[in-house]
Amino acid sequence: MEAIKGYASYALPIATALVGVWLLVMVMRYVRADRGTRVSMRQAVRVRWGWVRLARMAGLTVTDKTPGLLAQITASKDGPAPAPRVLTPRIKVKPDRFGVVVRAKTLPQVGLEEYQKSARFLADAWRCTRVSVLPDGPGRVVIRGVRSDPLTTPTGHRPTGRPPTDLTRWELGVDEYAAKVCVSLANVPGVTVAGTPGAGKTSTVNKFVCDFAPSAAVQIATADGKVSRASEGDYADLVKRMFAFCGDDLDEANALFKRLVELRRRRSSTIRDVLGVKNMWHVGPSPQWPLTVLIIDEAHTFFREYKGSDAETKRLGALTAENARLVEDLVKKGRSVGILVILISQKTTGDALPTFIRDVCPIGLSFAQKTVEAAVAALGDDIRNWPDALLDSAGRTFPDDEGPDGTPVPLAK
């Protein structure tokens, strides 16, 4: 008994020390965090402390009329029946610079649908611009609340200088909930990138070059229709990493496209002997057989139609027509041998980018567009069926801003 009392005398100091260490760690995290994350950390505390009351008001609790085991043991036969228990889902809250991520458990009659119906109420209570509710595995949901809009927040990118571990993954940025957005490049012959000037098309491709440049398994060539020389354009700092570059000169571009078509033909005739497979993606890119990326910026420069009867106009018209045929060859036949074409243009309508090239590219990226027709050309006709996002004065989404699966749809920017 005396030994137990001796150990008990150490319990309070040990507990106090542990609490002190925990508080010190939290203070250090708070001090080292950026301004947005600090606001989110305070927001996370309010979410945790107010969750039980908020869940009851939002209808996210369940009344269990069956008494627990302890209540059954302690209850007397002649006494009153044990009071029903109100069950509240358990949550874990993690802050970041844009808001909070809340992972919650489900209960009988409180599942994914009930959380989604309460999303607007949660946004008001947590002072969030919008809230998304998605499944997080059996019996769990993840609630994403953003306080500030990630799509309007300036951001930067610092390349690591290390080769990417996955050469099939192209990280584009974040969506309206600050979740990472990426596309798979495996078995992709072409990508179209459309958008108004200054919307971010070239910056996105520059990020691609910076991220993939450290890998010897990726080789890049560029035709930039905005400039005459590499030193004049957006690729001036990257051209040394490229094995070929040309500006808006149609003859130089034609020679580059012919060079890549010849590479495609040689690869097609030797791939089985070199790699032992008919599709490079079965083994992946390597320094011996790299993924060859052709970037065509302001692609309409190289495919435009020249109308006129003079000799020079006819020559240029024949040259652009041949350019279109050469790039079509790369897009239609280059997938299995590891050739990827990225076509960038302000708009990808048929008059700017030949449809026999555009429609073969399985991935389409679109930045800011002025017309519905331009958005349809960039993303396909299905974009017409995407629900319009309705916003109130505070910028919150209404319940009907949901896709077919009940998840929030991206807001138009």
FIZAVO-77154 format. One record per residue (C-alpha): x, z, y. Coordinates in steps of 0.05 Angstrom, whole numbers, plus 5000, padded with zeros to 4 digits. Layout:
BEGIN
XZY...
! end
This chain:
BEGIN
500050005000505750175047508949505031502549145051502349525117509549335129508048595120501848655163506048905221509748245221503447815220501847865294508847695319509347105271502546845292504346925365510846545354507345975319502245915375507845915425511545355389505144955385503745045459510944855475510344215435503744035469506744165538512743725522508343165498504143225561510243215607513442615573507042215571505241685623499741795674494241445634495941825570495742495608488642345631486842165559489942805533485443215579479642775558481242905484480843665496473943585528471643155469473843675418470944275455464343945470463343585404458644085369453844115427454243365440453043195367446743605367444043285430445842585404442242695337448742675297447443315259443543485195439444105180441044365110435244805086438844985022442545645032449845665015452746044956454746654999447846685030444546654962448847234937447847684997440447535007435648074982429347914943424648244994428548025056427447405097429946735072436746515098436346095160437645345151444645105167446044575220451644125195456043775246460843215227468243395232472442985279479742845295481542615365487742215385489042025457492741415483493741105552486840755551482441305522481241655456480541485383475641945346475441935271469042265244465942395177458942185158453342625132446842485095442342105144448142075194452041445177455040845212448440605240446841275272453641305305452940595331446140765361449141355397455140955424452240875494450641615498457641795475460541325528456741695582458642385556466042205548466341805614468541175579467640455601465340265531465240555461466040195395464040475326466940155263467440365190473740735171473040755096467841095052464441665088468441575153467641215219472541095276469941145347474040805400472641005472476440655528476540975596479940375631479239645611485539415574484138695592484838835666490739305661497538995676502139015616509138825598512938635536520038845518522938455459526538885409532038375395531038485320528337955272520938065256519538335187513537875178514537155200507236995187504537495238503837295311501937895354498137635415496638285452490638755454483138665456478039015500478839645459486539635463486939455389492538975370490438255361494537805316493737155278496836935213501336325216501836235140499435535120497735375192499834675216497634725288495235195343491734985407492335425470487635275528486135595595486235515670493035515707496136205711491536505658497236685611498236085564505735995575506936745578503736815509508236275480514336565515512837225480512436845414519336535427522437205447519537565386521537035335528136805367532437335332530537055264534936505235528836305193525336035255527735425294524235185358523734535397519834445461516833875502514734135570510333665610510734095673518033975689523433445687529133915667529334565629532334935688526034805729520735095683518335715646523135595588529535605629531736275600529736075529532335365522539035595494535435855433532035175421535134615381531734095425528234065492525333515536521333495600515733025622519732395607515532015557521431655526525032305513518732625485517632025440524732085413523732825399517132705363520432155321526132625303521233155278517132645239523532425205525033155189518033225160519132625115525832875090522833565076516933255039521532864994526333434978522134074979521034104904528434014890530734524941525335064937522234934869515234914900510934414935508834894990514135255031509335835044509536024971516636284982516636375058521336135112528836245104535236055141536135505089529035245101526635525168519835495199520434935250516035035312514534475361511834735427508334195470506734495538501834115583500533685522495933215559502032935595504432615531497732345506494132095568491331395570494530905619489830365644492629755678495029055667502229095692507929125642510129835657503130115650502229765584508930035560507030745579500230665547503430435482508431015486503031555494498931245438505031275393506331995414499332175392500431845324507032205314504232895331498232745287503132625230506433305242499833675245496633345185502733325140507333875164503834495139506634505068513734365091513934905144512634535209508134855262505834515325503334925385499634505436498434805505493734485555489234695612483434425572482934155502477233665512477832985481480332655545486233135548487933255475486132735423480633015377484232745315489733245333485633815362480533855305486033915252488934535284485635135249487435635304484935575375486636065431482936065497484436415561480136385624475535785626471135525682465935155640462335245575464534545554471834755561470635385520467134985466472934485463477835055456474135495406468935055373461434995380460135665347462336005412455535795441452236295394456336885417451737385453452837465527455438165545450738535592453839045637450739575682453839785747458740255711461139695666458239975602455639535546448339555527446139645454444638905446451938725457453138705382455138185333451638025267455138605232453239105286460139155318461039065393462738365416468538215463466538185536467437535573473037565623
! end
